[in-house]
Amino acid sequence: MGIMNERRVTSLVLLLIAAALLSNTYGQQYADLGGAFSPMFFPRIILWLWVLLATLDLVSEFIKRTDTKRPEVLRVVIIAVSTVVFLWSMTRFGFFLSAVPFTALVLITLNARRPLPLMAVSVGVPMALVVLFNHLLTLPLPTSPFTWWF
């Protein structure tokens, strides 16, 4: 059994991306609004959850003693690069316009091929998050330069 399989490599890459993003939220200068009013409050919560889940997944993969085929490095690279591009594009095109193609690309990379569920998840999940954060919780996600609705 090799020490690294695709799942372990993916978990490790996702853990490293989350840790890098989380470390970037500290040391930044923001208005001192205190506690939950800081613009980094919710991103830090999400990033800490991401770090925790990636760590748990990585640990569980090392605890398992199953043999798997060799890692598909291309799949891991596509997901890692698309995550970085998504984070960059979110600040320029808004959350929704960046999340839809990102979600579709990740689902296709993970072999989701049925068009109707693919489109439903790719559009529905980002739309639900925009409605939840922007309109219900009034904690705005980055908006599009084209309209404030998304």
Protein Blocks (a to p, Z undefined) as FASTA:
>chain_A
ZZbdfklmmmmmmmmmmmmmmmmmgopacddebpjlpfklmmmmmmmmmmmmmmmmmmmm
mmpccdcddddfklmmmmmmmmmmmmmmmmmnojklmmmmmmmmmmmmnopabfklmmmm
mmmmmmmmmmmmmmmnopacdddfkbmkZZ
